[in-house]
Amino acid sequence: MEVNRAKEIIDLPYLVNIHFHGIPVYLQDVNSHEKTATVFPLDNMEHEQSVDLNRLNEEGPLN
């Protein structure tokens, strides 16, 4: 995922279906310099982690 798209997703008023290694995650923050994102699984909000943006896949709006 590109840095600009990740920033757009954070600012959207609805959730977007983002996956990290097949796991649905919430995109919380983006580090433009390092090209990483802070995410956590939707089913485990306490498991926050920093991941490479190129490991995230956008699947579309979350229904």
C-alpha positions as CSV (number, residue, x, y, z in Angstrom):
1,M,0.0,0.0,0.0
2,E,1.2,3.5,-0.8
3,V,1.8,6.1,2.0
4,N,-0.7,8.6,0.5
5,R,-3.5,5.9,0.3
6,A,-2.9,4.8,3.8
7,K,-3.2,8.4,5.0
8,E,-6.5,8.8,3.0
9,I,-7.9,5.6,4.6
10,I,-7.1,6.9,8.1
11,D,-9.1,10.1,7.4
12,L,-12.2,8.3,6.0
13,P,-15.4,8.4,8.0
14,Y,-15.9,4.6,7.5
15,L,-13.7,1.5,7.9
16,V,-11.9,0.0,5.0
17,N,-11.2,-3.7,4.8
18,I,-7.4,-3.9,5.2
19,H,-5.6,-7.2,5.6
20,F,-2.1,-8.0,7.0
21,H,-1.1,-11.6,6.2
22,G,-4.8,-12.4,5.6
23,I,-5.9,-10.9,9.0
24,P,-8.3,-8.0,9.0
25,V,-6.7,-5.0,10.7
26,Y,-7.4,-1.4,11.7
27,L,-5.0,1.1,10.3
28,Q,-4.3,3.5,13.1
29,D,-1.2,5.6,12.1
30,V,1.3,6.0,9.2
31,N,5.0,6.7,9.4
32,S,5.8,8.3,6.0
33,H,9.5,8.4,6.6
34,E,9.8,4.7,7.4
35,K,6.9,3.6,5.2
36,T,5.3,1.7,8.1
37,A,1.9,1.7,9.6
38,T,0.6,1.0,13.1
39,V,-2.2,-1.5,13.0
40,F,-4.1,-3.9,15.2
41,P,-6.3,-6.9,14.4
42,L,-10.0,-6.1,14.5
43,D,-10.5,-9.0,17.0
44,N,-7.6,-8.0,19.3
45,M,-7.3,-4.3,19.7
46,E,-4.5,-4.7,22.3
47,H,-2.2,-6.3,19.8
48,E,-0.9,-3.1,18.2
49,Q,2.1,-3.5,15.9
50,S,4.2,-1.6,13.4
51,V,4.2,-3.2,9.9
52,D,5.6,-2.4,6.4
53,L,3.0,-0.7,4.3
54,N,3.8,-3.0,1.4
55,R,2.5,-5.9,3.5
56,L,-1.0,-4.4,3.8
57,N,-3.8,-5.2,1.2
58,E,-6.9,-3.1,0.7
59,E,-9.9,-5.2,0.1
60,G,-12.5,-2.4,-0.1
61,P,-15.1,-0.9,2.2
62,L,-16.0,-2.8,5.3
63,N,-19.7,-3.8,5.2
